[in-house]
Amino acid sequence: MKKIIYILIIVFTATSCNKLELTPLNTISDANTWSNQNLIQLYVNAQYAVLLHGYQQDLLPAADDEAFNIHQFGNLYMVQSGQLTQDNVTNFSNKINYWDFAYSYIYNINVFFSKIDAASVDATFKTGAMAEMRFLRAYIYANLIWRYGGVPIITKVFNLHDNFKVTQSSYDDCVKFIDSELDAAVAQLPPDQPASEAGRASANACLALKARVLLYDASLLNNPNHDQAKWQAAADASAALLNLGYSLNPDYQGTFLGDNKEIIFARYFTQANSSNFSLEEGRNGSNGWTSQNPSQNQVNAYEMAATGMRPYIEQPDGSLVLNPGSGYDPNNPYVGRDPRLDASILHDGSVWQGRVTETFDGGFDSPGSSIQPWNASLTSYAYKKGVVESIPPSGSTLKPTNPWIFFRYGEVLLNYAEAEFELGNEAVARQYINMVRTRSSVNMPPVTDVGDALRARIQNERRVELAFEELRFFDVRRWKIADVTENIPILRMHITKQTNGSKVYQIQTLEARSFSPQHYLMPIPRSEVAKSLGSLKQNPGY
């Protein structure tokens, strides 16, 4: 989808001196759309906008314990303090308030299916377009159920006099529908799209979405009885992607900076259709906005490279106790850590774009800076993952064009490891988690844990490997650990530089948070429940 036709040439030809056909030239009729293959292609292309990427400012990473967003403080506080309701949810971005946005695209896709059968266009084109739209509809429904639980499955276009009342299908029925959509699409799509069509749905993208859907379906939130059949289905779905030519990119940081064999499905950009990520996440000392501030909570998740142990033992109340066997030095907090920390997060002392990052009090990148202090990180950290070092936040004619990855092989390996663990195959789980940990640029000690300790290790490995990829929000909910992780305050690192040049590091609370049982699901906007005339039921607790 890198090359899309944006301009349509409409030729108006008068066929008679005595008869003028007053066809509007500023609109395209419905009949013309569904009889013209180019217009149908443009219609399909437009629906890909439903794939919301992460190179835009939104609250999803900051709505869990990964980051803090300084530019959405008021709205963010509503989420963090447990004040999210069916009334104020409409104040949030589409990542949080997904309902209206999602069903608008479902309507568009259903219109497509109501018209495409009768369209007089090439049969091969028609088959491929239908498969792409099935993938997109499945993707939308997956994101709906991950947020709301069971939702209405709508596959028709309502007419004026139809009964508009809809009811929620069960979560299981929604999963079956998504599964059937993806199976149908897999059969009609190429395994991978050619480079000229990168960004379009492929059979393997369908398999990756299916693997995630079935993993979430098997998890505790949706599978309280630990039905082993669901875990087997999840394992099988991930296994289907293990031998299709994908591989871990040796360079972890580089995985997010360009096309590589780890990517299964991504959103691609060009200079004409670029992202603003360098500005959004650039340091304030370089005239960036530092929108998303990685939390100290996230930094604490990175193990020590020599021992494979986390620096702190987190207590039930969120307090931290130094892990004596880890080898961690609180006076040198970033030395000897999992290499994925330095590949993902800029911290005080990080060399970036030709200078040292200064987040200590009064530093160039601190709230005491003389340069845009209002844009300074409040946690002392900034994004590095996915940020292109050669493109400064401002003053460059070049914009970032690195892809946003929706599905990659590293996630598949961790999906498979988790499913095999829950099936009781711990040796297999360790094998696949260690494949991720022994990527040449990471090379962390192998995991040897068993039982509950292995489950905790798998969960932390996802937190580290998939940091800021918009998965932890759903992970902590499907595991039903959010009542622990999201009730712990967001932490920051406060750094003071002494007159002798040494630094004092203090972990402090930045923001208290509150998570209640109803927050495992999002509220449906009150207006949508009201419009349904009682057919939609609000999620419990709202």
BALUMVEX-141070 format. One record per residue (C-alpha): residue number from 1; residue in one letter; x, y, z. Coordinates in Angstrom, 2 decimals. Layout:
  resi  resn        x        y        z
   NUM     A        X        Y        Z
...
This chain:
  resi  resn        x        y        z
     1     M     0.00     0.00     0.00
     2     K     3.03     2.28    -0.38
     3     K     1.75     3.50    -3.73
     4     I    -1.88     4.59    -3.70
     5     I    -3.65     6.50    -6.44
     6     Y    -4.93     9.71    -4.89
     7     I    -6.17    11.59    -7.97
     8     L    -9.08    10.44   -10.10
     9     I    -9.46    11.98   -13.56
    10     I   -13.13    12.35   -14.41
    11     V   -13.71    13.03   -18.07
    12     F   -16.96    14.80   -18.88
    13     T   -17.99    14.31   -22.51
    14     A   -21.04    15.93   -24.04
    15     T   -22.84    13.39   -26.21
    16     S   -25.41    15.70   -27.74
    17     C   -25.82    19.39   -28.53
    18     N   -29.47    19.14   -27.60
    19     K   -29.15    17.19   -24.31
    20     L   -27.00    18.25   -21.38
    21     E   -26.38    15.58   -18.67
    22     L   -26.04    17.41   -15.38
    23     T   -23.92    14.81   -13.55
    24     P   -22.25    16.49   -10.53
    25     L   -18.51    16.84   -11.04
    26     N   -17.64    17.33    -7.35
    27     T   -19.01    13.99    -6.11
    28     I   -18.82    10.37    -7.15
    29     S   -22.10     8.52    -7.34
    30     D   -22.72     5.25    -5.57
    31     A   -23.34     3.53    -8.89
    32     N   -20.05     4.79   -10.30
    33     T   -18.10     3.66    -7.25
    34     W   -19.24     0.03    -7.41
    35     S   -18.74    -0.29   -11.15
    36     N   -15.21     1.11   -11.21
    37     Q   -12.34    -1.05    -9.99
    38     N   -10.12     1.94    -9.23
    39     L   -12.81     3.53    -7.07
    40     I   -13.41     0.26    -5.23
    41     Q    -9.69     0.01    -4.58
    42     L    -9.69     3.51    -3.13
    43     Y   -12.65     2.56    -0.95
    44     V   -10.73    -0.45     0.37
    45     N    -7.60     1.64     0.90
    46     A    -9.55     4.15     3.00
    47     Q   -10.59     1.45     5.47
    48     Y    -6.97     0.79     6.43
    49     A    -7.15     4.01     8.45
    50     V    -8.84     1.89    11.13
    51     L    -5.40     0.42    11.91
    52     L    -4.36     2.97    14.52
    53     H    -0.59     3.09    14.77
    54     G     1.55     4.03    17.75
    55     Y     3.49     6.90    16.20
    56     Q     0.75     9.30    17.19
    57     Q     0.09    10.86    20.56
    58     D    -2.40     8.79    22.53
    59     L    -2.97     7.42    26.00
    60     L    -2.70     3.66    25.57
    61     P     0.91     3.22    26.82
    62     A     0.22     5.74    29.59
    63     A    -3.06     4.06    30.53
    64     D    -1.06     1.19    32.04
    65     D     2.22     1.29    33.97
    66     E     4.63     1.75    31.05
    67     A     4.65     5.51    30.66
    68     F     3.26     8.89    31.65
    69     N     1.90    11.31    29.06
    70     I     2.64    14.93    29.99
    71     H     0.33    16.42    27.35
    72     Q    -2.80    14.49    28.34
    73     F    -2.53    15.06    32.08
    74     G    -6.21    15.81    32.81
    75     N    -7.60    12.95    30.76
    76     L    -4.82    10.62    31.81
    77     Y    -5.59    11.31    35.46
    78     M    -9.16    10.13    34.87
    79     V    -7.81     6.74    33.81
    80     Q    -5.08     6.48    36.43
    81     S    -7.25     7.58    39.33
    82     G   -10.06     5.15    38.47
    83     Q   -12.51     7.89    37.40
    84     L   -13.19     6.52    33.93
    85     T   -16.97     6.41    33.39
    86     Q   -19.51     5.89    30.62
    87     D   -19.85     9.69    30.47
    88     N   -16.24    10.90    30.34
    89     V   -14.90     8.05    28.15
    90     T   -15.88    10.10    25.10
    91     N   -13.19    12.64    26.05
    92     F   -10.45    10.21    25.15
    93     S    -8.66     9.29    21.93
    94     N    -9.87     6.46    19.73
    95     K    -7.39     4.09    21.38
    96     I    -9.40     4.37    24.61
    97     N   -12.85     5.33    23.31
    98     Y   -12.87     2.80    20.48
    99     W   -16.61     2.13    20.20
   100     D   -17.82     4.91    17.88
   101     F   -14.67     4.82    15.79
   102     A   -14.84     1.04    15.36
   103     Y   -18.47     0.79    14.36
   104     S   -18.07     3.59    11.81
   105     Y   -15.55     1.44     9.99
   106     I   -17.63    -1.70    10.45
   107     Y   -20.45     0.15     8.69
   108     N   -18.13     1.06     5.79
   109     I   -16.96    -2.53     5.46
   110     N   -20.50    -3.86     5.58
   111     V   -21.43    -1.45     2.79
   112     F   -18.58    -2.92     0.78
   113     F   -19.87    -6.46     1.26
   114     S   -23.40    -5.41     0.34
   115     K   -22.15    -4.06    -3.00
   116     I   -19.16    -6.11    -4.05
   117     D   -20.94    -9.26    -5.25
   118     A   -22.76    -7.31    -7.96
   119     A   -19.73    -5.25    -8.97
   120     S   -18.64    -5.87   -12.56
   121     V   -14.90    -5.97   -11.89
   122     D   -12.08    -8.46   -12.25
   123     A   -12.83   -11.63   -10.26
   124     T    -9.31   -11.96    -8.87
   125     F    -9.36    -8.35    -7.69
   126     K   -12.75    -8.87    -6.11
   127     T   -11.62   -11.96    -4.22
   128     G    -8.52   -10.24    -2.86
   129     A   -10.43    -7.10    -1.85
   130     M   -13.00    -9.18     0.01
   131     A   -10.26   -11.01     1.90
   132     E    -8.59    -7.74     2.91
   133     M   -11.88    -6.39     4.19
   134     R   -12.50    -9.57     6.18
   135     F    -9.13    -9.10     7.85
   136     L    -9.91    -5.48     8.69
   137     R   -13.33    -6.36    10.08
   138     A   -11.79    -9.14    12.18
   139     Y    -9.12    -6.72    13.45
   140     I   -11.79    -4.22    14.49
   141     Y   -13.86    -6.84    16.31
   142     A   -10.75    -8.16    18.05
   143     N    -9.98    -4.71    19.39
   144     L   -13.59    -4.27    20.45
   145     I   -13.74    -7.47    22.50
   146     W   -10.34    -6.80    24.09
   147     R   -11.78    -3.55    25.41
   148     Y   -15.47    -4.27    26.02
   149     G   -15.93    -8.04    26.19
   150     G   -18.82    -9.37    24.10
   151     V   -20.11    -6.82    21.57
   152     P   -22.80    -6.72    18.88
   153     I   -21.74    -8.52    15.70
   154     I   -23.14    -6.49    12.81
   155     T   -22.60    -7.72     9.28
   156     K   -25.49    -6.01     7.48
   157     V   -26.26    -2.47     6.43
   158     F   -29.37    -1.18     8.18
   159     N   -32.02     0.46     6.04
   160     L   -34.30     3.27     7.12
   161     H   -37.17     1.09     8.32
   162     D   -35.12    -1.74     9.80
   163     N   -35.16    -2.64    13.47
   164     F   -32.01    -0.98    14.77
   165     K   -31.94    -2.81    18.08
   166     V   -28.76    -4.83    18.54
   167     T   -27.58    -6.95    21.43
   168     Q   -24.15    -8.08    22.53
   169     S   -22.95   -11.48    21.42
   170     S   -20.98   -13.47    23.96
   171     Y   -17.21   -13.15    24.02
   172     D   -16.91   -16.75    22.78
   173     D   -19.27   -16.11    19.87
   174     C   -17.30   -13.00    18.93
   175     V   -14.09   -15.05    18.93
   176     K   -15.73   -17.66    16.69
   177     F   -16.82   -14.92    14.28
   178     I   -13.32   -13.40    14.18
   179     D   -11.80   -16.83    13.68
   180     S   -14.12   -17.59    10.76
   181     E   -13.40   -14.23     9.13
   182     L    -9.66   -14.83     9.36
   183     D    -9.85   -18.40     8.08
   184     A   -11.81   -17.18     5.05
   185     A    -9.28   -14.39     4.43
   186     V    -6.24   -16.69     4.78
   187     A    -7.52   -18.86     1.96
   188     Q    -7.67   -15.90    -0.45
   189     L    -4.54   -13.89     0.40
   190     P    -0.85   -14.43    -0.42
   191     P     1.31   -15.50     2.55
   192     D     3.12   -12.14     2.38
   193     Q     2.40    -9.19     0.16
   194     P     5.07    -8.12    -2.37
   195     A     7.16    -5.09    -1.45
   196     S     5.07    -2.85    -3.70
   197     E     1.99    -3.75    -1.65
   198     A     3.61    -3.73     1.81
   199     G     1.06    -2.76     4.42
   200     R    -1.82    -4.66     2.88
   201     A    -3.33    -7.62     4.68
   202     S    -1.68   -10.96     4.02
   203     A    -2.46   -14.53     4.99
   204     N     0.31   -14.41     7.60
   205     A    -1.07   -11.18     9.05
   206     C    -4.35   -13.04     9.48
   207     L    -2.54   -15.90    11.23
   208     A    -0.77   -13.46    13.56
   209     L    -4.03   -11.74    14.49
   210     K    -5.63   -15.14    15.06
   211     A    -2.76   -16.17    17.34
   212     R    -3.22   -13.05    19.48
   213     V    -7.01   -13.39    19.57
   214     L    -6.85   -17.01    20.70
   215     L    -4.14   -16.29    23.29
   216     Y    -6.30   -13.58    24.82
   217     D    -9.33   -15.88    24.65
   218     A    -7.45   -18.56    26.61
   219     S    -6.28   -16.13    29.30
   220     L    -7.75   -15.93    32.79
   221     L   -10.04   -12.94    32.17
   222     N   -11.86   -14.82    29.41
   223     N   -11.15   -18.39    30.49
   224     P   -11.64   -18.52    34.27
   225     N   -11.96   -22.31    34.25
   226     H    -8.61   -22.71    32.51
   227     D   -10.13   -24.68    29.63
   228     Q    -7.17   -26.53    28.14
   229     A    -8.82   -26.70    24.72
   230     K    -8.54   -22.92    24.49
   231     W    -4.87   -23.02    25.41
   232     Q    -4.27   -25.73    22.83
   233     A    -5.98   -23.62    20.18
   234     A    -3.76   -20.69    21.15
   235     A    -0.63   -22.83    20.95
   236     D    -1.64   -24.23    17.57
   237     A    -2.35   -20.76    16.19
   238     S     1.10   -19.51    17.19
   239     A     2.77   -22.71    15.97
   240     A     1.32   -22.06    12.51
   241     L     3.70   -19.08    12.22
   242     L     6.87   -20.71    13.49
   243     N     8.23   -22.06    10.20
   244     L     7.15   -19.52     7.63
   245     G    10.49   -17.80     7.09
   246     Y    10.35   -15.17     9.85
   247     S    13.27   -14.74    12.23
   248     L    14.36   -12.53    15.11
   249     N    16.23    -9.48    13.90
   250     P    19.75    -9.69    15.41
   251     D    19.65    -5.96    16.23
   252     Y    16.81    -5.40    18.72
   253     Q    16.88    -1.61    18.44
   254     G    17.06    -1.78    14.65
   255     T    13.96    -3.98    14.51
   256     F    11.83    -0.84    14.86
   257     L    13.80     1.36    12.47
   258     G    13.32    -0.35     9.11
   259     D    11.94    -3.33     7.25
   260     N    13.31    -6.72     8.38
   261     K    12.49   -10.43     8.57
   262     E    10.90   -10.13    12.00
   263     I     8.00    -8.03    10.76
   264     I     4.82    -9.91     9.91
   265     F     2.49    -6.94     9.43
   266     A     3.13    -3.21     9.74
   267     R     1.99     0.27     8.78
   268     Y     4.46     1.86     6.34
   269     F     5.20     5.52     5.81
   270     T     6.71     7.78     3.15
   271     Q     7.97    11.37     3.23
   272     A     4.60    12.41     1.83
   273     N     2.80    10.29     4.45
   274     S     5.20    10.39     7.37
   275     S     4.89    10.23    11.15
   276     N     5.70    12.96    13.64
   277     F     7.38    10.61    16.11
   278     S    10.76    12.39    16.30
   279     L     9.02    15.58    17.43
   280     E     6.48    13.80    19.65
   281     E     9.13    11.87    21.57
   282     G    12.22    14.04    21.14
   283     R    13.95    15.47    24.23
   284     N    12.87    18.96    25.23
   285     G    16.53    20.02    25.23
   286     S    16.48    19.32    21.49
   287     N    13.14    21.14    21.01
   288     G    11.09    17.96    21.22
   289     W     7.82    17.36    23.06
   290     T     8.79    14.25    25.11
   291     S     5.11    13.31    25.09
   292     Q     5.38     9.80    26.50
   293     N     7.64     9.50    29.54
   294     P     8.68     5.90    30.27
   295     S     7.99     5.16    33.92
   296     Q    10.44     4.04    36.56
   297     N     8.09     1.06    36.96
   298     Q     8.99     0.02    33.42
   299     V    12.70     0.65    33.98
   300     N    12.57    -1.58    37.08
   301     A    11.36    -4.47    34.89
   302     Y    14.70    -4.72    33.07
   303     E    16.90    -7.38    34.64
   304     M    20.62    -7.30    35.37
   305     A    22.54    -8.72    32.42
   306     A    24.93   -10.81    34.52
   307     T    22.42   -12.46    36.85
   308     G    19.11   -12.31    35.00
   309     M    17.53   -10.88    38.16
   310     R    15.47    -7.73    38.55
   311     P    17.07    -4.99    40.66
   312     Y    14.17    -4.70    43.09
   313     I    11.71    -7.06    44.73
   314     E     8.36    -5.36    44.46
   315     Q     6.16    -5.64    47.54
   316     P     2.34    -6.01    47.41
   317     D     1.92    -2.33    48.32
   318     G     4.24    -1.28    45.51
   319     S     7.22    -0.50    47.71
   320     L    10.63    -1.64    46.51
   321     V    13.19    -3.76    48.31
   322     L    16.67    -4.02    46.82
   323     N    17.27    -7.49    45.38
   324     P    20.56    -8.42    47.07
   325     G    21.56   -11.13    44.61
   326     S    20.92    -9.12    41.47
   327     G    24.18    -7.17    41.36
   328     Y    22.32    -3.88    41.00
   329     D    24.04    -0.71    42.20
   330     P    21.54     2.06    43.11
   331     N    24.32     4.61    42.60
   332     N    24.80     3.41    39.01
   333     P    21.25     2.40    38.11
   334     Y    21.75     1.98    34.36
   335     V    24.98    -0.01    34.40
   336     G    24.89    -3.72    33.59
   337     R    21.22    -3.91    32.69
   338     D    19.38    -5.92    30.03
   339     P    20.54    -4.33    26.72
   340     R    16.90    -3.78    25.78
   341     L    16.77    -0.98    28.37
   342     D    19.35     1.12    26.51
   343     A    17.77     0.11    23.18
   344     S    14.32     1.31    24.27
   345     I    14.72     4.18    26.74
   346     L    16.81     7.35    26.92
   347     H    17.97     8.02    30.48
   348     D    20.31    10.44    32.16
   349     G    23.73     9.83    30.63
   350     S    22.45     8.32    27.37
   351     V    24.39     9.60    24.38
   352     W    21.90    10.54    21.68
   353     Q    22.08    12.76    18.60
   354     G    25.58    13.89    19.43
   355     R    25.20    14.83    23.08
   356     V    24.65    13.39    26.54
   357     T    21.10    13.30    27.87
   358     E    20.73    15.42    31.02
   359     T    17.63    14.73    33.10
   360     F    19.18    15.60    36.46
   361     D    17.83    18.67    38.25
   362     G    18.66    21.68    36.09
   363     G    19.93    19.50    33.26
   364     F    19.43    20.30    29.60
   365     D    16.53    17.81    29.34
   366     S    14.96    18.41    32.75
   367     P    12.02    20.56    33.87
   368     G    14.69    23.06    34.99
   369     S    16.04    23.45    31.46
   370     S    16.10    26.80    29.70
   371     I    14.72    25.05    26.59
   372     Q    10.99    24.28    26.60
   373     P    10.88    23.14    30.25
   374     W     7.13    22.52    29.88
   375     N     7.98    19.70    27.48
   376     A    10.49    18.01    29.79
   377     S     9.98    14.43    30.91
   378     L     8.55    14.20    34.40
   379     T     9.99    10.73    34.94
   380     S    13.57    11.49    33.78
   381     Y    13.12     9.16    30.80
   382     A    12.27     9.49    27.10
   383     Y    11.47     7.08    24.30
   384     K    14.29     5.63    22.23
   385     K    12.47     2.65    20.78
   386     G    11.21     3.50    17.31
   387     V    12.86     6.93    17.29
   388     V    15.26     7.60    14.39
   389     E    18.46     9.14    15.76
   390     S    19.42    10.83    12.49
   391     I    16.20    12.90    12.45
   392     P    16.13    15.65    15.12
   393     P    12.81    16.69    16.67
   394     S    12.71    19.91    14.66
   395     G    14.66    21.72    11.97
   396     S    14.85    18.80     9.56
   397     T    13.16    18.50     6.19
   398     L    13.18    14.72     6.63
   399     K    10.45    12.97     8.58
   400     P    10.49     9.45    10.08
   401     T     9.29     6.71     7.75
   402     N    10.15     3.64     9.83
   403     P     7.21     1.22    10.00
   404     W     4.88     0.80    12.94
   405     I     4.78    -2.94    13.66
   406     F     1.42    -4.50    14.44
   407     F     2.68    -8.10    14.52
   408     R     6.22    -9.45    14.70
   409     Y     7.94   -12.78    15.20
   410     G     9.21   -11.95    18.70
   411     E     5.63   -11.68    19.92
   412     V     4.71   -14.97    18.24
   413     L     7.51   -16.77    20.12
   414     L     6.31   -15.35    23.43
   415     N     2.69   -16.19    22.58
   416     Y     3.73   -19.77    21.94
   417     A     5.84   -19.94    25.10
   418     E     2.92   -18.74    27.22
   419     A     0.42   -21.15    25.67
   420     E     2.77   -24.12    26.07
   421     F     3.41   -23.17    29.68
   422     E    -0.30   -23.12    30.45
   423     L    -0.59   -26.54    28.81
   424     G     2.01   -27.85    31.24
   425     N     4.87   -28.02    28.74
   426     E     7.34   -25.97    30.74
   427     A    10.47   -27.15    28.90
   428     V     8.98   -25.95    25.61
   429     A     8.01   -22.64    27.21
   430     R    11.57   -22.10    28.45
   431     Q    12.97   -23.00    25.04
   432     Y    10.93   -20.33    23.27
   433     I    11.33   -17.59    25.84
   434     N    15.08   -18.20    25.72
   435     M    15.04   -17.85    21.94
   436     V    13.87   -14.27    22.48
   437     R    16.38   -13.61    25.26
   438     T    19.35   -14.91    23.29
   439     R    18.92   -12.57    20.32
   440     S    22.54   -11.60    19.61
   441     S    22.09    -7.95    20.62
   442     V    20.34    -8.99    23.85
   443     N    22.04   -12.20    25.01
   444     M    20.42   -12.43    28.45
   445     P    20.99   -15.45    30.75
   446     P    18.65   -18.37    29.99
   447     V    15.48   -18.76    32.03
   448     T    15.49   -21.85    34.26
   449     D    12.41   -21.12    36.40
   450     V     9.54   -23.55    36.94
   451     G     5.91   -23.26    38.02
   452     D     4.55   -19.88    39.09
   453     A     8.02   -18.36    38.88
   454     L     8.14   -19.29    35.20
   455     R     4.73   -17.73    34.60
   456     A     5.95   -14.51    36.24
   457     R     9.10   -14.63    34.11
   458     I     7.06   -15.05    30.91
   459     Q     4.92   -12.08    31.88
   460     N     7.93    -9.90    32.63
   461     E     9.61   -10.98    29.39
   462     R     6.60    -9.71    27.45
   463     R     6.77    -6.47    29.40
   464     V    10.42    -5.95    28.41
   465     E    10.49    -7.36    24.88
   466     L     7.22    -5.73    23.81
   467     A     7.62    -2.44    25.69
   468     F     5.62     0.50    24.25
   469     E     4.10    -1.70    21.51
   470     E     0.62    -1.19    22.98
   471     L     0.21    -4.73    24.27
   472     R     0.72    -4.41    28.02
   473     F    -2.59    -2.55    28.46
   474     F    -4.32    -5.74    27.34
   475     D    -1.82    -8.15    28.90
   476     V    -2.34    -7.00    32.49
   477     R    -6.10    -7.19    32.01
   478     R    -6.27   -10.61    30.38
   479     W    -3.93   -12.00    33.08
   480     K    -6.14   -10.33    35.73
   481     I    -3.15    -8.75    37.45
   482     A    -4.16    -5.15    36.74
   483     D    -5.70    -4.85    40.20
   484     V    -2.09    -5.19    41.42
   485     T     0.00    -3.53    38.71
   486     E    -2.37    -0.60    38.10
   487     N    -2.88     0.18    41.79
   488     I     0.83     0.88    42.20
   489     P     1.81     4.55    41.76
   490     I     3.63     5.71    38.65
   491     L     7.24     6.18    39.70
   492     R     9.88     8.62    38.52
   493     M    13.63     8.92    39.00
   494     H    14.77    12.12    40.69
   495     I    18.44    12.88    40.03
   496     T    20.54    15.47    41.81
   497     K    24.00    16.39    40.53
   498     Q    26.47    17.14    43.31
   499     T    29.17    19.81    43.16
   500     N    31.81    17.11    42.69
   501     G    29.98    15.79    39.63
   502     S    28.54    12.67    41.29
   503     K    24.80    12.05    41.16
   504     V    22.22    10.98    43.72
   505     Y    19.35     8.85    42.42
   506     Q    16.01     8.71    44.24
   507     I    12.95     6.79    43.09
   508     Q     9.86     8.86    43.87
   509     T     6.11     8.69    43.35
   510     L     4.91    10.77    40.41
   511     E     1.23     9.87    40.35
   512     A    -1.01     7.74    42.56
   513     R    -3.37     5.40    40.72
   514     S    -6.54     3.45    41.41
   515     F    -7.89     0.40    39.59
   516     S   -11.24    -1.23    40.42
   517     P   -12.76    -4.50    39.18
   518     Q   -14.97    -2.79    36.58
   519     H   -11.86    -1.42    34.86
   520     Y   -11.00    -4.82    33.45
   521     L   -13.44    -3.77    30.71
   522     M   -14.00    -0.37    29.19
   523     P   -17.34     1.43    29.58
   524     I   -19.59     1.69    26.55
   525     P   -20.37     5.40    26.00
   526     R   -23.65     6.26    27.71
   527     S   -24.95     7.82    24.50
   528     E   -24.58     4.49    22.68
   529     V   -26.47     2.62    25.38
   530     A   -29.20     5.28    25.31
   531     K   -29.54     5.13    21.51
   532     S   -30.01     1.36    21.68
   533     L   -33.27     1.83    23.62
   534     G   -32.25    -0.74    26.18
   535     S   -30.88    -3.43    23.89
   536     L   -27.24    -2.71    24.83
   537     K   -26.18    -3.56    28.36
   538     Q   -23.50    -1.47    30.04
   539     N   -20.49    -3.34    31.38
   540     P   -20.76    -4.08    35.13
   541     G   -19.65    -1.40    37.57
   542     Y   -20.26     1.59    35.33
